[in-house]
Amino acid sequence: MVLLGVETEDTRADAEWLAAKIAQLRIMPDENGMMNRDVMETGGEILVVSQFTLHAAYKKGNRPSFIKAARPEQATPLYEYFVELLQQKLQKPIATGVFGADMQVALVNDGPVTIVMDTRE
């Protein structure tokens, strides 16, 4: 599962870098249980869900600010472009949520790994 937050500063170049990195990231187990394979090698699938709340600023006060999160008119095309890039790299459809919708998404984490990726760092 990829929770994708689009920030106001993000560009198509960020989407391209991120899609390439995710497609090739060796986080899937090999025959010894070591994270040594990428999703393409294992025939795995990806679900991409938009998640603007990843850009919450919470240093001041007790209510998070989402000022860094891109507005839908900017975020939607980048989200769709990112999904398209992943589909090209994996040569299979990518499951998606509904951009901007209130969804109930369940995740079963297979292992103790959650990775935060920021194209700026």
CORMOCOR-V596264 format. One record per residue. N is the residue number from 0. RES is the residue in three letters. SS is DSSP state (helix for helix, strand for strand, loop for the rest). PHI is phi in whole degrees, -180 to 180 (NA if undefined). Layout:
n;res;ss;phi
N;RES;SS;PHI
N;RES;SS;PHI
This chain:
n;res;ss;phi
0;MET;loop;NA
1;VAL;strand;-113
2;LEU;strand;-94
3;LEU;strand;-107
4;GLY;loop;-107
5;VAL;loop;-102
6;GLU;strand;-100
7;THR;loop;-57
8;GLU;loop;-84
9;ASP;loop;-70
10;THR;loop;-132
11;ARG;helix;-61
12;ALA;helix;-62
13;ASP;helix;-64
14;ALA;helix;-63
15;GLU;helix;-64
16;TRP;helix;-62
17;LEU;helix;-66
18;ALA;helix;-62
19;ALA;helix;-64
20;LYS;helix;-65
21;ILE;helix;-65
22;ALA;helix;-63
23;GLN;helix;-106
24;LEU;loop;-67
25;ARG;loop;-86
26;ILE;loop;-123
27;MET;strand;-97
28;PRO;strand;-73
29;ASP;loop;-93
30;GLU;loop;-64
31;ASN;loop;-101
32;GLY;loop;80
33;MET;loop;-88
34;MET;strand;-73
35;ASN;strand;-135
36;ARG;strand;-124
37;ASP;loop;-96
38;VAL;helix;-63
39;MET;helix;-67
40;GLU;helix;-63
41;THR;helix;-91
42;GLY;loop;73
43;GLY;loop;-69
44;GLU;loop;-124
45;ILE;loop;-128
46;LEU;strand;-112
47;VAL;strand;-110
48;VAL;strand;-124
49;SER;strand;-69
50;GLN;loop;-150
51;PHE;helix;-63
52;THR;helix;-68
53;LEU;helix;-63
54;HIS;helix;-100
55;ALA;loop;-66
56;ALA;strand;-102
57;TYR;loop;-136
58;LYS;loop;-65
59;LYS;loop;-101
60;GLY;loop;68
61;ASN;loop;-118
62;ARG;loop;-108
63;PRO;loop;-67
64;SER;strand;-107
65;PHE;loop;-114
66;ILE;loop;-62
67;LYS;loop;-79
68;ALA;strand;-72
69;ALA;loop;-69
70;ARG;loop;-69
71;PRO;helix;-53
72;GLU;helix;-65
73;GLN;helix;-94
74;ALA;helix;-72
75;THR;helix;-59
76;PRO;helix;-62
77;LEU;helix;-69
78;TYR;helix;-60
79;GLU;helix;-66
80;TYR;helix;-65
81;PHE;helix;-59
82;VAL;helix;-62
83;GLU;helix;-60
84;LEU;helix;-63
85;LEU;helix;-63
86;GLN;helix;-61
87;GLN;helix;-65
88;LYS;helix;-69
89;LEU;helix;-89
90;GLN;loop;57
91;LYS;loop;-160
92;PRO;loop;-64
93;ILE;loop;-108
94;ALA;strand;-74
95;THR;strand;-136
96;GLY;loop;-85
97;VAL;loop;-103
98;PHE;loop;-56
99;GLY;loop;79
100;ALA;loop;-84
101;ASP;loop;-86
102;MET;loop;-115
103;GLN;loop;-107
104;VAL;loop;-113
105;ALA;loop;-103
106;LEU;loop;-134
107;VAL;loop;-110
108;ASN;loop;-77
109;ASP;loop;-92
110;GLY;loop;118
111;PRO;loop;-91
112;VAL;loop;-117
113;THR;loop;-133
114;ILE;loop;-118
115;VAL;loop;-102
116;MET;loop;-119
117;ASP;loop;-129
118;THR;loop;-68
119;ARG;loop;-86
120;GLU;loop;-112
